[in-house]
Amino acid sequence: MAVEVLLPKIGLTMQEGTIDEWLVPTGAAVAEGDALLRLATDKVDVDVEAEAGGLFHPVVAAGATVPAGALIGWLLAEGEQPPDPAGTPTPVGSGTTAPAPDAGAAPSVNSTGEKGIGDRLLSSPNARRVAAAADVDLTAVRGTGPGGRIVSEDVEDFLAAVPGALVPSGDTPTSPLVRKLAKERGIDLSEVNGTGPGGRIRRADLDGVTPAPEATPARPSEVIPLTGMRGTIARRMHASLQEMAQLTHGYEVRMDAVVSLRDRLKVEWADSDLPVPSINDFLLKAAALALREHPLLNATVREDAIHLLDEIHLGFAVAVPGGLMVPVIEDAVALPLPEIARRSRSLAQAAREGRISPAQLEGATFTVTSLGGYGVDFFTPVINPGNVAILGVGRLRDGVEWVDDRPLRTRLLTLSLTFDHRAVDGAPAAEYLRTVGELLSKPLRLLV
C-alpha cells in the first residue's frame, strides 16, 4: 500500500519549507529512518528521515517551496504505481473534442462592421479605428477618398469642425484623436509642424515623426526568490509592522564601567576556563534583569489582552547567509554572566554553521539585536511577532564629558528600543531603558 511522504512541520512557526535536495534517487529502495531529503526552513536546514520503507517516488522537484504538511512523494511497494491525484483535469488532446457548431446558427459579424456590398458604408480601416476612438458616427462624416470613401483625415476634419473639439496643445490646435495617438507613440506635439488649416496638427503629420527613445529598463543581475528563510523573514517582518503600533526610543548609555571591568576580566581570567563576556553579553544580562523590573516589556498581545510572561527567555539576533536567526537563552535572569557568554557563543556558532536545532530557536519573550559591529549608532529594529519589544544595540564609540572646564573622554553607545504601543506607553519604555543604563553603570551586579 502506498505511503504518503508529507513535508514535516519543524517548529511551531514553520509555514513552508524548501526541498533543498533529494538525498535518494527516484525508484530507490529506502528503509524507515533513512535520510530522504535536505529541508531548508525559515530557521534551520535539516535532513528529513523516511517514516516507512518502500520505493521512493517524488511528486515535487528539488528546489520547490511547499507548505508544511503538503504531499511531496510516495513510498511504494514493488510494482506499485503512485495514486493519481484527485481532481486532476483531463489534459488537452486526451480524446475530448469541442462540440460542433449549430448548423442553424447565424454567421459571425465581420469585425469591420460593414454591411452587405450593396449598402456598405465605404471607409478605410484606419478611418473606422479613428472614429471608434473618438466616438464619431461615420454616417455623419463626408468622405473625400475615391468614390466618396471615408479616410482617417476626413474624421479629423469632422472633429475639427465640431465646436470645442479643437483643444490647444501648447500653442498649436489639434484634435483629441491626434493628441491620443501622439501619446500612444511617445511623440511630443510641441515638436511637430502642423500642415492643416491654421497650423493644425493632423494625423498624417505624426507619421514622419520619430518618437523619443524609451528608457531601457534596468535588468537585474540576479533574482533572489522570497522563499525559505528569506521568504519567512519577509512575511514575518511585514506582518509585524502591519499588526503592531511600533515606536522606537533612542537612549544613550555610558559604558566606561563595563569597558573597565571587561579589561580587568581579561587579565584575571586569563588562566581560567571562564569566558570573558563581550560587550553584547553585558547588554544581554542587563536587558534580562531590567525586564524583571519592567514586566510590561516581557509580554505578548493576544485575544485583545496583554499577557505578562513569568519566564524571561532572551533571543539574540545572529546574521547568517541568506538572513538571520534568533537563538534563545532560556531563563536568562537566573544565569551568571559567564554562562550567558558561554551560551551566546555556542548558539551563535551553531547558527552560523547550520547545526542549531529548531528547539533552540523557539520561545523568545524578548529580543536583543546589535549592529554595533557594522558601525551603526541608532536604528529601528522590528519586533519579532509574539513579543512586544526588541532592543537594538549600537556601536561603542568615544564621547566627551565636561568636568568643570576640562574635557573627559567617555565610552558611549546608543540603545534603540522598539516597543508595541498597544501594550507599552512611551514613559514605561523610557523607564526600562533607564534601568538598563543604571545596570551598565555598575556592572559588577551583572556578573552573578
C-alpha positions in Angstrom: 0.0 0.0 0.0 1.4 3.4 -1.0 2.6 5.6 1.9 2.4 9.4 1.7 5.5 11.4 2.2 4.5 14.8 3.7 6.6 17.9 4.3 7.1 17.8 8.1 6.4 20.9 10.3 9.6 21.7 12.1 9.0 24.2 14.9 5.8 26.0 15.9 6.2 28.9 13.5 7.1 27.0 10.3 4.6 27.6 7.5 6.6 26.3 4.5 9.9 24.7 3.5 12.2 24.4 0.5 13.3 20.9 -0.7 17.0 21.8 -1.0 17.9 18.3 -2.2 16.5 14.8 -2.6 19.0 12.5 -0.9 17.8 9.3 -2.7 17.1 8.9 -6.5 13.6 8.2 -7.8 12.8 4.5 -7.6 15.4 3.8 -4.9 14.6 1.5 -2.0 14.6 3.2 1.4 14.2 1.9 4.9 12.5 3.6 7.8 14.9 6.1 9.3 16.9 6.6 6.1 17.7 10.3 5.2 15.3 11.2 2.5 15.7 14.9 1.8 17.5 18.0 2.9 14.9 20.6 4.0 15.5 24.3 4.3 13.2 26.3 6.6 13.0 29.8 7.7 15.1 29.0 10.7 17.3 25.9 10.0 18.4 23.3 7.4 17.7 19.7 8.4 17.8 16.2 7.0 14.4 14.6 7.0 14.2 10.8 7.5 11.7 8.4 5.9 8.9 7.3 8.3 8.4 4.0 6.5 10.2 1.8 3.9 9.5 1.4 0.2 10.5 2.5 -3.3 10.7 6.3 -3.3 8.7 8.3 -5.9 8.8 12.2 -5.5 6.0 14.4 -6.7 7.8 17.7 -6.5 11.1 18.7 -7.8 14.2 19.7 -5.8 14.2 23.4 -5.1 10.4 23.6 -4.7 8.9 25.5 -1.8 5.8 23.9 -0.4 3.6 24.4 2.7 4.0 22.3 5.8 2.0 19.1 5.5 1.9 19.1 1.7 2.3 15.8 -0.2 5.9 15.7 -1.6 6.3 12.0 -2.5 5.3 8.3 -2.1 6.8 5.2 -0.7 5.6 2.3 -2.9 5.7 -1.5 -2.9 7.4 -3.4 -5.7 5.4 -3.0 -8.9 3.1 -0.5 -7.3 2.2 2.8 -9.1 1.6 6.1 -7.3 -2.1 7.0 -6.9 -3.5 9.6 -9.3 -4.1 12.9 -7.7 -7.7 13.5 -7.1 -9.4 16.2 -9.2 -6.7 16.4 -11.9 -8.3 17.9 -15.0 -8.1 16.0 -18.3 -5.2 17.2 -20.4 -5.9 18.9 -23.7 -5.8 16.4 -26.6 -6.7 13.5 -24.4 -9.6 12.4 -26.6 -12.2 15.1 -25.8 -13.4 17.2 -28.6 -15.2 20.5 -28.8 -18.9 20.5 -29.7 -19.7 21.1 -33.4 -21.3 24.5 -34.2 -25.0 24.6 -34.7 -25.8 24.4 -38.4 -28.6 26.9 -38.0 -26.6 29.5 -36.1 -26.2 32.9 -37.7 -22.7 33.7 -39.1 -20.5 36.0 -37.1 -20.4 39.6 -38.0 -17.3 40.9 -39.8 -15.0 42.8 -37.4 -15.1 45.9 -39.7 -18.8 46.3 -39.1 -19.5 46.7 -42.8 -22.9 45.7 -44.2 -23.6 43.8 -47.5 -21.8 45.1 -50.5 -25.0 46.8 -51.8 -25.4 49.2 -48.9 -21.8 49.2 -47.5 -20.5 52.4 -46.0 -17.2 53.0 -47.7 -14.5 53.7 -45.2 -10.9 52.8 -44.6 -9.9 50.6 -41.6 -7.9 53.5 -40.2 -10.9 55.8 -40.5 -13.1 53.3 -38.6 -10.5 52.9 -35.9 -10.1 56.7 -35.6 -13.9 57.1 -35.5 -14.3 54.5 -32.8 -11.5 56.0 -30.7 -13.2 59.5 -30.9 -16.8 58.1 -30.7 -17.7 59.5 -34.1 -20.7 58.2 -36.2 -19.2 57.6 -39.6 -22.6 58.3 -41.3 -22.1 61.9 -40.4 -18.7 62.2 -42.0 -18.2 63.3 -45.6 -15.7 61.1 -47.5 -13.1 62.6 -49.8 -11.4 59.4 -50.9 -12.1 57.6 -54.2 -15.8 57.0 -54.7 -16.6 59.0 -51.6 -14.7 56.7 -49.3 -14.1 58.0 -45.8 -10.4 58.2 -44.8 -8.9 59.0 -41.4 -8.3 62.6 -42.4 -12.0 63.0 -43.0 -12.7 62.0 -39.5 -10.1 64.5 -38.2 -11.6 67.3 -40.3 -15.0 66.4 -38.9 -13.7 66.6 -35.4 -12.0 70.0 -36.2 -15.4 71.4 -37.2 -17.2 70.3 -34.0 -17.3 73.2 -31.5 -14.9 72.6 -28.6 -13.3 69.6 -30.4 -10.1 71.6 -31.1 -8.1 71.9 -27.9 -4.8 73.8 -27.8 -1.7 71.6 -27.2 0.7 74.2 -26.1 0.0 77.0 -28.7 -0.9 74.6 -31.6 -4.5 73.5 -32.1 -5.1 69.8 -32.6 -7.9 67.2 -32.2 -8.4 64.9 -29.2 -7.6 62.0 -31.5 -4.3 63.3 -32.6 -3.3 64.0 -29.0 -4.3 60.4 -28.1 -2.2 59.0 -31.0 0.7 61.2 -30.1 0.6 60.0 -26.5 0.5 56.4 -27.6 3.5 56.9 -29.9 5.5 58.9 -27.4 5.5 62.0 -29.6 5.9 65.5 -28.2 3.3 67.6 -30.1 5.3 70.8 -29.4 8.0 69.4 -31.7 5.5 68.7 -34.6 4.8 71.0 -37.5 1.1 71.1 -38.4 0.1 71.1 -42.0 -3.6 71.6 -41.5 -5.6 74.9 -41.6 -4.1 77.4 -39.1 -1.1 75.1 -38.5 -3.4 72.4 -37.0 -1.6 69.1 -36.5 -3.2 66.3 -38.4 -2.7 62.6 -38.1 -0.6 62.5 -41.2 1.8 65.0 -39.5 2.6 62.4 -36.9 3.7 59.7 -39.4 7.0 61.3 -40.2 8.0 62.0 -36.6 10.4 59.7 -34.7 9.2 59.3 -31.1 11.6 59.9 -28.3 13.6 56.8 -27.4 12.2 54.9 -24.4 14.4 54.3 -21.4 15.7 50.8 -21.3 14.5 49.2 -18.1 17.3 48.1 -15.8 18.0 44.4 -16.0 18.6 42.6 -12.7 22.0 40.9 -12.4 20.4 38.3 -10.1 16.9 37.4 -8.9 16.6 36.2 -5.3 13.3 34.4 -4.7 11.5 35.2 -1.5 11.3 31.6 -0.4 12.7 29.6 2.6 14.3 31.7 5.3 14.3 34.9 3.2 10.6 34.5 2.4 9.6 33.8 6.0 11.6 36.8 7.2 9.8 39.0 4.7 6.4 37.7 5.7 7.0 37.9 9.5 8.6 41.4 9.4 5.8 42.7 7.1 3.1 41.2 9.4 4.9 42.7 12.4 4.7 46.2 11.1 1.1 45.7 9.9 -0.2 44.3 13.1 1.6 46.3 15.8 1.8 50.0 16.6 5.6 50.2 16.7 7.6 53.1 18.1 11.3 53.4 18.8 13.1 55.2 21.6 16.8 56.1 21.3 18.8 56.2 24.5 22.5 56.9 25.1 24.2 54.9 27.9 27.7 55.3 29.5 29.9 52.2 29.0 33.0 53.3 30.9 32.5 51.0 33.8 31.7 48.0 31.5 34.8 48.6 29.4 37.0 48.9 32.5 35.6 45.8 34.1 36.0 43.8 30.9 39.6 44.8 30.7 40.2 43.6 34.3 38.5 40.2 33.5 40.7 39.7 30.5 43.7 39.7 32.9 42.2 38.0 35.9 40.5 35.2 34.0 43.4 34.6 31.5 44.3 31.3 33.2 40.8 30.1 33.9 38.2 28.4 31.7 35.8 31.3 32.3 34.9 33.1 29.0 35.4 36.8 29.1 32.0 38.4 28.3 31.7 40.5 25.3 30.0 44.0 25.3 26.9 42.3 23.9 26.9 39.7 26.7 26.8 42.6 29.3 23.9 44.0 27.3 22.1 40.7 27.3 22.4 40.3 31.1 21.3 43.9 31.7 18.4 43.6 29.3 17.2 40.5 31.1 17.5 41.9 34.6 15.7 45.1 33.6 12.8 43.0 32.3 12.2 41.7 35.8 11.6 45.3 37.0 9.5 46.2 33.9 7.3 43.2 33.1 5.2 45.1 30.6 8.2 44.7 28.2 8.2 40.9 28.7 4.7 40.2 27.4 2.6 39.2 24.4 -0.6 40.5 23.0 -3.3 38.1 22.0 -7.1 37.8 22.2 -7.3 41.6 22.8 -5.4 41.3 26.0 -1.8 41.9 27.3 -0.4 38.6 28.7 2.6 39.2 31.1 5.0 36.3 31.0 6.7 34.8 34.0 9.8 33.4 32.2 12.4 35.6 30.6 13.8 33.8 27.6 16.2 36.1 25.8 16.5 35.9 22.0 19.5 37.5 20.2 19.8 38.0 16.5 22.7 36.3 14.6 23.4 37.1 11.0 23.7 34.0 8.8 24.0 33.6 5.0 20.6 34.5 3.5 19.1 36.1 6.5 19.3 35.9 10.3 18.4 33.5 13.1 17.4 34.3 16.7 18.8 31.7 19.1 17.2 31.7 22.6 18.9 31.8 26.0 16.3 30.3 28.4 15.9 31.8 31.9 18.5 34.4 31.2 17.9 36.2 34.5 18.9 33.2 36.5 22.2 32.7 34.6 25.5 34.3 35.7 27.2 36.5 33.1 30.0 33.9 32.3 27.2 31.3 31.5 25.4 33.8 29.3 28.7 34.4 27.5 29.3 30.7 27.0 25.8 30.0 25.7 25.6 33.0 23.4 28.9 32.0 21.7 27.9 28.3 21.4 24.4 29.2 20.0 25.8 31.8 17.6 28.4 29.4 16.2 25.8 26.6 15.8 23.5 29.0 13.9 26.3 30.1 11.5 27.3 26.5 10.9 23.7 25.3 10.3 23.8 23.0 13.3 21.3 24.7 15.5 18.1 22.8 16.4 14.6 24.2 15.9 14.0 23.9 19.7 16.9 26.4 20.3 15.1 29.0 18.1 11.8 28.9 19.9 10.2 30.7 22.8 11.9 34.1 23.0 10.0 36.6 25.2 12.3 39.5 24.3 15.0 40.0 21.7 18.3 41.9 21.6 19.9 42.7 18.2 23.2 44.5 17.6 24.5 46.4 14.6 27.4 47.9 16.5 29.9 45.7 14.7 28.7 47.4 11.4 29.4 50.9 12.7 25.7 51.7 13.2 24.7 54.0 16.1 20.9 54.2 16.0 18.4 52.1 14.1 14.8 50.9 14.3 14.6 47.2 14.9 11.4 45.4 14.0 9.7 43.4 16.8 9.5 39.7 16.4 5.9 38.6 16.2 4.7 37.3 19.6 6.9 39.8 21.5 6.1 43.4 22.5 9.6 44.9 22.3 13.1 44.5 20.9 16.3 46.2 22.0 18.8 47.4 19.4 22.5 47.9 20.3 24.7 50.4 18.5 28.5 50.7 18.2 30.8 51.5 21.1 32.1 55.0 20.5 34.1 57.8 22.1 32.2 60.7 23.8 33.1 63.8 25.7 32.0 64.9 29.2 33.0 68.3 30.5 34.3 68.3 34.1 34.5 72.0 35.1 36.4 73.3 32.1 38.2 70.1 31.2 37.0 67.6 28.6 36.9 64.0 29.7 36.8 61.1 27.3 33.9 58.7 27.8 32.7 55.5 26.1 29.1 55.6 24.9 26.6 53.6 22.8 23.1 54.1 21.8 20.2 51.7 22.6 17.2 51.6 20.2 14.1 50.2 21.9 11.2 49.4 19.6 8.0 48.7 21.5 4.4 47.9 20.7 2.4 50.9 21.7 -0.7 48.8 22.2 1.0 47.2 25.2 3.5 49.8 26.4 3.4 53.5 26.5 6.4 55.8 25.9 7.1 56.5 29.6 7.4 52.9 30.7 9.6 52.1 27.7 11.9 55.0 28.7 12.0 53.8 32.3 13.1 50.4 31.0 15.9 52.0 29.1 17.0 54.0 32.1 17.1 50.8 34.2 19.3 49.1 31.6 21.6 52.2 31.7 21.8 52.1 35.5 22.8 48.4 35.5 25.5 49.0 33.0 26.9 51.9 35.1 27.6 49.3 37.9 28.4 46.2 36.0 29.6 44.1 39.0 26.0 43.3 39.7 25.8 41.7 36.3 28.4 39.0 37.0 26.2 36.9 39.2 
